[in-house]
Amino acid sequence: MSERVQAIMAKVSGSEPKPQSLDNDDNKAALMHALNWYNYEKDKKTALAYAGIWIKKNWPADFKLWGRIQESKFSQTYGWIARMNSNGAVLSTELDNRMQSHLRELLNAAKLVAEPVVVDAPVTPKRSIQEAIAEKQSEFLGDIEGFIDDFWLADYKSTLDLYKHLQGNNVAKQFMKPAIDLFQRNIDELELIGQDAQVTEGYGHLTKTQVKRCVTWYREQQEACEKYANFKKANRKVRVKKAKPAGEQVSKMKFLREFADLKLKSVLASSIIGANQLWVYNVKNKKLGVYNASGTSGFSVKGTSLQGYDPETSVQRTLRKPDVIIPKMMAAGKVALRKILPDLTTTETALNGRFNEDILLLRVI
């Protein structure tokens, strides 16, 4: 265990922090110590329970709404603050207002959620993929808002390494733009100080240095999101396209099955798939050609065209004596095959990969 981790554990170890006054700047350290302890020792469900207890005591008429809030929007930081207040800690006006504003926002949103109807055999509707992604995104953005709240509560200082947090939790790349937009909205609001009377009044407690520190921090988090998005893009898994079965690939292929004049028959078209060499003969223009594969995966066929051949070495020549040359080609070994076309005196032309009813498929290697 590293010295840094040991130091953090030492800070947050022990029993639950005792209630004390948190209404002045001298107790910022005590507040951060308490928040660190709760973050290390407790989880989000406990934070929800703490907030519910506070609401039941202070806003009993609204307690029934607590079970219908959108949990992904809940910042657990305010669960810890509610717990400290319930235990007797005196909160500063700003801290108390922020907590109550957050809880009231959740409760107001819960009013719009229909009260669940109890039935004898409840059926849980299956969520679509889009709904599941939207819920995860909402939960992630709730975490981001929690980090922002922690930053404000820590006197505009933070040790958050957002890039490492994103990597450690394998956050989806598509969540980065909403997060960047969230930080940008906060930046845009701060930049209205001095221009908009309502915004200026709302942030009147901040000094120019603190405003600058906030904007700088928001931009650092945006850069972390962009860096992570690039990382995910560079390391995404490439989807391997599944190859069609050989029979399906050649189903639309056009070629000549048999040529009685020379007593020649075509090989099975499906044998072309994955082969490295294909010899063809066009009975109409009397041209003998050879296709050579361009890669180790061999040939494939799309429609009526050959795919995966090397256009530089795939050539054809006219035969003056096809009844002599073709039998010689059919019987030749791999070494002798290399001389079949070069030994001819006719002009060499390139093959185009297209098949028709005049072309025989003579030999596959």
Number of C-alpha atoms within 10 A of each C-alpha: 5 6 8 9 10 10 11 13 14 11 14 19 15 10 8 12 17 11 16 16 16 21 17 11 11 10 13 15 12 17 22 15 15 21 24 19 22 24 16 14 14 13 11 18 12 16 23 22 15 20 24 24 19 21 23 14 11 12 12 12 10 16 17 14 19 21 13 18 19 16 17 16 18 23 25 26 23 25 26 24 24 27 22 25 18 18 14 13 17 17 20 14 12 12 17 18 12 15 20 15 12 15 21 15 14 19 22 13 13 19 14 11 13 8 12 7 6 7 7 5 6 8 7 6 6 8 9 9 9 9 11 12 15 13 14 16 20 18 18 21 19 19 17 18 18 18 17 20 17 20 17 15 19 15 12 15 14 14 6 12 11 18 17 12 12 18 13 9 8 11 17 16 17 12 18 22 14 15 21 18 12 16 21 16 13 14 19 11 14 17 16 13 18 13 9 11 10 12 15 17 11 10 14 12 10 12 10 11 8 15 17 14 13 21 18 13 19 19 15 15 19 22 15 20 22 18 14 22 21 13 13 17 11 9 9 10 8 6 6 6 6 6 9 12 10 16 13 14 18 23 14 13 19 18 19 18 16 16 14 7 8 12 8 17 15 17 15 14 19 18 16 22 21 18 17 19 18 20 20 21 26 20 17 9 12 17 20 24 21 22 26 21 22 18 12 10 12 17 23 21 24 15 15 17 16 20 17 20 22 16 15 11 14 21 19 24 22 20 19 13 9 16 12 10 15 20 12 14 20 12 10 14 10 10 8 11 15 13 12 15 21 13 8 14 11 14 10 15 13 15 18 13 16 16 19 13 13 17 24 24 22 20 19 18 12
